[in-house]
Amino acid sequence: MRFNGGTVDKTDVILCQLLLGNSRLSYRELADKLNLSVTAVHNRIQALIDIGIISKFTARLSLFAQNAIHLLIFGYTRTNSIISLKQKLEKNKCVYWLAVGGGNFLYVGLYLQNIGEMDDVVRFVKETAQMPEPTVGLTASPLPFVQKNVNFETKLCELDFKIVRSLRGDSRKATNIIANELGVAAKTVSRRLSRMQKNYLIELSIDWYPDASNDIISIFHIQLKSDTNPNAANLILQKYYPNTLFYWSLTNLPNNYIFMVWTPTSKELKNIRENIEQETAISSVTPNVIFTGYIFDSWRNQIP
């Protein structure tokens, strides 16, 4: 990645990952995690905004709070116009993401309000994107594995919705500004925000466009051996981080994972692929370079 003549390095990639996970982290918190000065963090974020890698700091109700289902559809396309396809897909409020890879390969991300919508949206994507044999993957729970059996306080009040709505276009907005907008005390806003974060009811993130840089963003289709350690995907993610940005596990396709991978050069991409292939838990690795991606405004951005 390059901006203003400089290079976006692994520190910038980690910074983006931190903001993807919690875009309200303060400059001081980010500086401590990255072992940088507050000024350096501020300058890096501004540079990422200037080049278009970060386009917005976002807030919305979480998948957990909305009982939403995350779906990935991917495969070969016969379409001859990505721009036309983009315009058609963004009209469907279940579609939130489109990525275009090599070999006329597409990745479409969708949010469903219930499982009953799946047949219709799969048919829509298959026909609209001209994907003769798409693969449909249901992703795992958005909650951390160790937290799945915890009883969460899931009820949201009217003030919670107002806070999320206030943060929707700028999730880094100061607490006192939110409080003034809503006519409540800043401590009340802080307390409600902390509760929503603790109970996984709010998603504070960024609209992230890594393809705005000169780096290489790839998707690795990784299949693990059937008898491997259940934690193998996490171990691979940690071992090759920050090149391995994150992954989706597909619950309806056992041992299949979709890894998002960042590399600054083709040579490093080659090395990462070869090293992962040699991991004992790996059955196969199929990489695909992503050329461009689009983020759409889905039904999840509509706050009650």
Secondary structure, DSSP 8 states (H G I E B T S, - for coil): -EETTEE--HHHHHHHHHHHH-TT--HHHHHHHHT--HHHHHHHHHHHHHHTSEEEEEEEE-HHHHT-EEEEEEEE---S-HHHHHHHHTTSTTEEEEEEETTTEEEEEEEESSGGGHHHHHHHHHHHTT-SS-EEEEB--SS-GGGTTS-------HHHHHHHHHHTT-TT--HHHHHHHHTS-HHHHHHHHHHHHHTT-EEEEEEE-GGGSSSEEEEEEEEE-TTS-TTHHHHHHHHHTTTEEEEEEBTTSTTEEEEEEEESSHHHHHHHHHHHHTSTTEEEEEEEEEEEEEE---GGG---
